[in-house]
Amino acid sequence: MTQTGKTDSKHITHWIGGKPFDGVAERRGDIYEPATGRVAGTVDFASGSEVDAAVAAAKAAFPGWRDASLTKRTRVLFRFRELLTEHRDEIARLISAEHGKVVSDAAGEVARGLEVVEFACGIPHLLKGGFSENVSTRVDAYSILQPLGVVAGITPFNFPAMVPMWMFPVAIACGNTFVLKPSEKDPSASVRIAELWAEAGLPEGVFNVVHGDKTAVDGLLDHPDVRAVSFVGSTPIARYIYETAAGNGKRVQALGGAKNHMVVLPDADLDLAADAAVSAGFGSAGERCMAISVVVAVEPVADELLAKVRERVAKLSIGPGDDPESDMGPLVTAQHRDKVASYLDSGVAQGATLAIDGRGTPVRGGAGEGFWLGPSVLDHVTPDMDAYKDEIFGPVLSVVRVGSYEEAMEVISANPYGNGTAIFTNDGGAARRFQNEVEVGMVGINVPIPVPMAYYSFGGWKDSLFGDSHAHGMEGVHFYTRTKAVTARWLDPSHGGVNLGFPTNG
């Protein structure tokens, strides 16, 4: 990749077998600083040989880690949790520098990842099987949960700490070994986390990191020693991951894209709804799979709600992520910023009204060459417009006006995505009807971003999920283990002799 601008000495490489990769990479990519547009360093891109080395290290570590006692695993997890807590601000700043989100938002993602680590610390209880005595005369039956082996995680740029932590704490706690392929756009957090795992006492090879692009991804999807793959990203890539990995006989959970709708009923508290729309639409510059991207306003509330949204957007401060006065930072790359901004033009061309134009929004300290786009709102959007159909993944909020609850439900039901949704209302009956009828995996009632706690599962429906398992919670435990049923008879000296008949319960 061509480098532009000033480059410092920052260089990120793979983490294989408990230490940084000591070979020479055939290819490297640039790491950008989104707030300035400059190249801040480089990251090694894995070839097939580096992927093979990481998987080999994980495979070699698996027998020992699988047989490690639950007590030992738990002690490592608790120590890792302590270290992650101690270094959460450091990791948040690494994320902010490479992603662009404000430091407080990055700290929030580390905190949500920590919740999954804390959930995984309870693995002795979570791995308990079942036992039935005397299923037949002096015959007992029981089930046990055992790890799969080497498992892989392929994760996106928007949550370089939290999304991997949806995966590897539970996988490792269950006795698996892990290979992480994080986004090459913001790779530093994953390597720092690997260092903390080592400091916590995790054996070498249990957690590995390989950086790169499609070469690294395909290397994991095709590798015969990788037993399962977890993925979070766009729907087209999720479908590719699922089809390729499943075709190779692997267990797969592939979480795809989203188009999250927020329904505002006429009886809703519009101040609360406006706060929620702005917070959930523009937090992290809209680069969240759980961001609200469509407000479905049930008339006659649209004009009043939009006025309240304008008031709040006008007070937002856009600036570098490390500026404590910034509410929203830049987008991750110039290419992504330009693509997101293009929907403002296409929306207007297709009949929408540009209620708020974020292009040219003042930036704290001056825009410079950063990847900036301020909060933007398209009004009078209809489902046939590109701004509605596509996952924009940026600070562009669409307002769809409808005449009734039933019409709002028709809009959501017809959408191919089913990741998250929300309803704002003071009517308990309407809220309960909504949670029952809506075909979406995660539902918020007067909550705009209904990301479940770690002990519940995270995952969508329809084109937002490929595979049967959601992330973390007990679904995560079941995804990273397989059940073995055992039937046992301990004989007394007077056994019954040979019997060629089919065994029956007696």
ZAMARGU-4260 file (C-alpha; in steps of 0.2 Angstrom, whole numbers, plus 5000, padded with zeros to 4 digits):
<rodrens>
0) 5000/5000/5000 | 5006/5017/4996 | 5011/5028/5011 | 5006/5047/5011 | 5011/5060/5024
5) 5023/5058/5038 | 5026/5041/5045 | 5033/5037/5063 | 5041/5021/5069 | 5025/5012/5074
10) 5025/4994/5067 | 5012/4981/5072 | 5016/4962/5069 | 5008/4946/5072 | 5007/4937/5089
15) 5011/4919/5087 | 5015/4906/5101 | 5016/4918/5115 | 5027/4931/5107 | 5028/4944/5093
20) 5032/4936/5075 | 5050/4937/5072 | 5050/4934/5053 | 5050/4946/5039 | 5032/4950/5031
25) 5030/4949/5013 | 5017/4963/5013 | 5012/4977/5025 | 4998/4989/5026 | 4997/5007/5032
30) 4989/5012/5049 | 4981/5029/5047 | 4977/5042/5060 | 4959/5047/5055 | 4959/5064/5064
35) 4974/5070/5054 | 4974/5059/5039 | 4992/5055/5041 | 5000/5037/5041 | 5004/5033/5059
40) 5013/5017/5055 | 5012/5000/5047 | 5005/4982/5050 | 5011/4966/5043 | 5000/4956/5032
45) 5000/4937/5035 | 5004/4925/5021 | 4998/4907/5021 | 5014/4903/5030 | 5010/4914/5045
50) 4992/4908/5046 | 4999/4890/5046 | 5011/4895/5060 | 4998/4903/5071 | 4986/4888/5069
55) 5001/4876/5072 | 5005/4885/5088 | 4987/4884/5093 | 4985/4866/5089 | 5001/4862/5099
60) 4994/4871/5114 | 4977/4863/5114 | 4980/4847/5123 | 4988/4855/5138 | 4975/4869/5139
65) 4961/4857/5136 | 4967/4846/5151 | 4970/4861/5162 | 4959/4861/5177 | 4944/4873/5178
70) 4953/4881/5193 | 4968/4885/5183 | 4958/4892/5168 | 4948/4902/5180 | 4963/4909/5189
75) 4971/4915/5172 | 4954/4923/5167 | 4953/4932/5183 | 4971/4938/5182 | 4967/4944/5164
80) 4952/4953/5170 | 4962/4962/5182 | 4975/4967/5170 | 4962/4972/5157 | 4954/4983/5170
85) 4971/4991/5175 | 4975/4995/5156 | 4958/5000/5150 | 4962/5018/5147 | 4978/5013/5138
90) 4968/5002/5126 | 4955/5015/5124 | 4968/5027/5118 | 4975/5014/5106 | 4957/5012/5099
95) 4954/5030/5098 | 4970/5034/5089 | 4967/5021/5075 | 4948/5021/5074 | 4944/5039/5077
100) 4931/5037/5090 | 4932/5048/5106 | 4941/5040/5120 | 4926/5039/5131 | 4917/5029/5118
105) 4932/5018/5116 | 4933/5016/5135 | 4915/5010/5134 | 4918/4997/5122 | 4932/4990/5133
110) 4920/4990/5148 | 4907/4980/5138 | 4921/4968/5133 | 4926/4966/5151 | 4908/4960/5155
115) 4911/4945/5144 | 4927/4941/5152 | 4918/4942/5169 | 4905/4930/5162 | 4918/4918/5156
120) 4926/4919/5174 | 4911/4908/5179 | 4916/4894/5167 | 4916/4881/5181 | 4897/4883/5183
125) 4894/4886/5164 | 4902/4869/5159 | 4892/4858/5171 | 4884/4844/5162 | 4869/4833/5167
130) 4869/4816/5176 | 4855/4803/5178 | 4857/4789/5189 | 4849/4772/5185 | 4843/4775/5168
135) 4842/4756/5168 | 4847/4744/5181 | 4863/4750/5189 | 4867/4760/5173 | 4870/4779/5174
140) 4870/4792/5160 | 4878/4809/5159 | 4883/4822/5147 | 4899/4832/5147 | 4904/4848/5137
145) 4921/4847/5129 | 4931/4860/5119 | 4932/4859/5100 | 4951/4863/5097 | 4958/4877/5087
150) 4945/4891/5084 | 4946/4907/5075 | 4939/4924/5076 | 4938/4937/5061 | 4933/4954/5068
155) 4929/4971/5061 | 4937/4988/5063 | 4922/4997/5072 | 4925/4988/5089 | 4943/4982/5089
160) 4942/4977/5107 | 4924/4973/5111 | 4919/4961/5097 | 4935/4950/5099 | 4930/4949/5117
165) 4913/4943/5113 | 4923/4928/5106 | 4939/4923/5114 | 4936/4924/5133 | 4922/4911/5131
170) 4931/4901/5119 | 4947/4900/5129 | 4938/4897/5145 | 4930/4882/5137 | 4947/4875/5134
175) 4949/4879/5116 | 4964/4888/5108 | 4961/4904/5098 | 4968/4913/5082 | 4961/4931/5080
180) 4962/4940/5063 | 4957/4958/5068 | 4954/4972/5056 | 4970/4978/5048 | 4963/4996/5050
185) 4966/4997/5069 | 4977/4982/5075 | 4986/4988/5090 | 4973/4984/5103 | 4973/4966/5099
190) 4991/4964/5101 | 4991/4974/5117 | 4977/4962/5123 | 4988/4947/5118 | 5002/4954/5129
195) 4990/4955/5144 | 4985/4937/5141 | 5003/4932/5142 | 5006/4942/5158 | 4990/4934/5165
200) 4999/4917/5163 | 4990/4910/5148 | 5001/4896/5141 | 5010/4900/5124 | 5000/4897/5109
205) 4983/4897/5117 | 4979/4915/5110 | 4987/4920/5093 | 4984/4936/5082 | 4987/4937/5063
210) 4985/4953/5054 | 4980/4955/5036 | 4967/4954/5022 | 4958/4941/5012 | 4973/4930/5011
215) 4973/4928/5030 | 4955/4926/5031 | 4954/4912/5018 | 4969/4904/5026 | 4959/4902/5042
220) 4943/4897/5032 | 4952/4883/5023 | 4964/4877/5036 | 4959/4859/5041 | 4965/4861/5059
225) 4953/4876/5062 | 4937/4868/5069 | 4926/4884/5071 | 4925/4902/5065 | 4916/4917/5072
230) 4914/4933/5062 | 4906/4950/5063 | 4905/4961/5048 | 4895/4966/5033 | 4882/4954/5026
235) 4890/4950/5010 | 4906/4945/5019 | 4896/4936/5033 | 4888/4925/5019 | 4905/4922/5011
240) 4912/4917/5028 | 4898/4905/5032 | 4897/4897/5015 | 4916/4894/5014 | 4919/4888/5032
245) 4903/4878/5033 | 4908/4870/5016 | 4925/4865/5024 | 4916/4856/5038 | 4918/4870/5051
250) 4906/4876/5064 | 4901/4894/5060 | 4893/4910/5068 | 4894/4924/5056 | 4885/4940/5061
255) 4881/4952/5047 | 4875/4969/5043 | 4861/4979/5050 | 4848/4992/5046 | 4841/4996/5063
260) 4824/5005/5064 | 4818/5016/5079 | 4799/5017/5079 | 4792/5033/5088 | 4774/5032/5092
265) 4763/5048/5094 | 4762/5045/5113 | 4781/5044/5115 | 4791/5056/5125 | 4799/5066/5111
270) 4813/5073/5121 | 4819/5056/5126 | 4816/5050/5108 | 4827/5064/5101 | 4840/5061/5113
275) 4840/5043/5109 | 4840/5046/5090 | 4855/5057/5091 | 4865/5047/5103 | 4862/5030/5094
280) 4863/5038/5077 | 4879/5048/5078 | 4889/5039/5092 | 4905/5033/5086 | 4901/5042/5069
285) 4888/5029/5066 | 4901/5016/5064 | 4891/5003/5074 | 4881/4988/5069 | 4869/4993/5082
290) 4868/5011/5077 | 4850/5018/5074 | 4850/5022/5055 | 4832/5024/5052 | 4819/5033/5063
295) 4801/5028/5058 | 4791/5042/5064 | 4772/5038/5066 | 4763/5054/5062 | 4760/5067/5067
300) 4776/5067/5077 | 4789/5069/5063 | 4791/5088/5062 | 4792/5090/5080 | 4804/5076/5083
305) 4815/5082/5068 | 4815/5100/5076 | 4822/5092/5093 | 4835/5082/5083 | 4841/5098/5075
310) 4843/5107/5092 | 4853/5093/5099 | 4864/5090/5083 | 4868/5109/5083 | 4876/5107/5101
315) 4887/5092/5096 | 4906/5095/5096 | 4915/5086/5082 | 4934/5084/5084 | 4949/5072/5087
320) 4945/5057/5098 | 4958/5062/5111 | 4950/5079/5114 | 4939/5077/5129 | 4928/5091/5122
325) 4924/5081/5107 | 4907/5071/5106 | 4910/5063/5089 | 4926/5059/5080 | 4931/5056/5061
330) 4927/5041/5051 | 4940/5027/5049 | 4946/5030/5032 | 4945/5043/5018 | 4937/5031/5006
335) 4923/5026/5019 | 4920/5044/5023 | 4917/5048/5004 | 4906/5033/5002 | 4895/5038/5017
340) 4894/5056/5011 | 4888/5050/4994 | 4872/5045/5001 | 4867/5063/5005 | 4868/5066/4986
345) 4859/5050/4981 | 4846/5053/4994 | 4841/5070/4987 | 4842/5064/4969 | 4830/5050/4974
350) 4817/5062/4982 | 4823/5064/5000 | 4825/5080/5009 | 4842/5084/5016 | 4837/5091/5033
355) 4855/5092/5041 | 4870/5092/5030 | 4886/5086/5039 | 4898/5091/5026 | 4908/5106/5031
360) 4903/5104/5049 | 4916/5114/5060 | 4929/5103/5068 | 4938/5107/5084 | 4955/5113/5080
365) 4952/5113/5061 | 4947/5099/5050 | 4965/5097/5042 | 4966/5081/5032 | 4956/5071/5043
370) 4941/5060/5038 | 4927/5071/5044 | 4909/5071/5041 | 4897/5078/5053 | 4880/5072/5058
375) 4868/5072/5044 | 4849/5068/5042 | 4839/5064/5027 | 4820/5066/5029 | 4805/5059/5019
380) 4816/5044/5015 | 4806/5029/5007 | 4811/5011/5006 | 4816/5011/4988 | 4830/5024/4990
385) 4848/5018/4991 | 4850/5028/5008 | 4837/5016/5015 | 4842/5000/5007 | 4861/5000/5010
390) 4870/4999/5027 | 4878/5016/5026 | 4888/5013/5042 | 4891/5032/5045 | 4883/5047/5053
395) 4868/5048/5042 | 4851/5046/5050 | 4836/5043/5038 | 4818/5048/5043 | 4804/5037/5036
400) 4786/5045/5039 | 4772/5033/5042 | 4754/5034/5047 | 4751/5020/5059 | 4760/5007/5070
405) 4754/4994/5057 | 4763/5003/5043 | 4779/5005/5054 | 4779/4986/5057 | 4777/4983/5038
410) 4792/4994/5035 | 4803/4984/5047 | 4796/4967/5042 | 4800/4970/5023 | 4818/4975/5027
415) 4830/4960/5024 | 4840/4964/5040 | 4835/4960/5057 | 4849/4965/5069 | 4842/4977/5082
420) 4827/4988/5083 | 4818/5000/5096 | 4801/5007/5100 | 4798/5023/5109 | 4781/5024/5118
425) 4772/5026/5134 | 4760/5012/5129 | 4764/4996/5138 | 4752/4986/5127 | 4760/4993/5111
430) 4777/4989/5117 | 4773/4971/5122 | 4765/4969/5105 | 4780/4976/5096 | 4792/4964/5105
435) 4781/4950/5101 | 4778/4954/5083 | 4794/4961/5076 | 4806/4950/5067 | 4822/4956/5074
440) 4835/4948/5085 | 4837/4962/5098 | 4824/4974/5104 | 4824/4989/5114 | 4809/4997/5123
445) 4813/5015/5126 | 4831/5010/5124 | 4839/5014/5107 | 4854/5002/5107 | 4848/4986/5115
450) 4865/4977/5116 | 4862/4963/5128 | 4872/4960/5144 | 4886/4947/5142 | 4875/4933/5150
455) 4862/4935/5136 | 4866/4932/5118 | 4870/4945/5105 | 4864/4941/5087 | 4851/4946/5074
460) 4839/4938/5063 | 4837/4936/5044 | 4852/4943/5034 | 4860/4949/5050 | 4865/4931/5055
465) 4872/4916/5046 | 4873/4901/5057 | 4863/4895/5072 | 4872/4903/5086 | 4873/4920/5093
470) 4888/4927/5102 | 4892/4926/5120 | 4880/4921/5134 | 4876/4902/5135 | 4875/4902/5116
475) 4893/4906/5116 | 4897/4892/5128 | 4887/4880/5117 | 4896/4886/5101 | 4913/4883/5108
480) 4909/4866/5115 | 4902/4850/5109 | 4892/4838/5120 | 4897/4820/5123 | 4884/4808/5131
485) 4891/4794/5141 | 4881/4778/5147 | 4891/4769/5160 | 4888/4752/5170 | 4899/4748/5185
490) 4897/4729/5187 | 4895/4720/5203 | 4903/4702/5204 | 4887/4694/5199 | 4884/4701/5181
495) 4871/4694/5170 | 4881/4685/5156 | 4880/4687/5138 | 4864/4694/5130 | 4863/4696/5111
500) 4847/4705/5111 | 4845/4723/5108 | 4848/4733/5124 | 4832/4740/5131 | 4829/4750/5147
505) 4823/4739/5161
</rodrens>
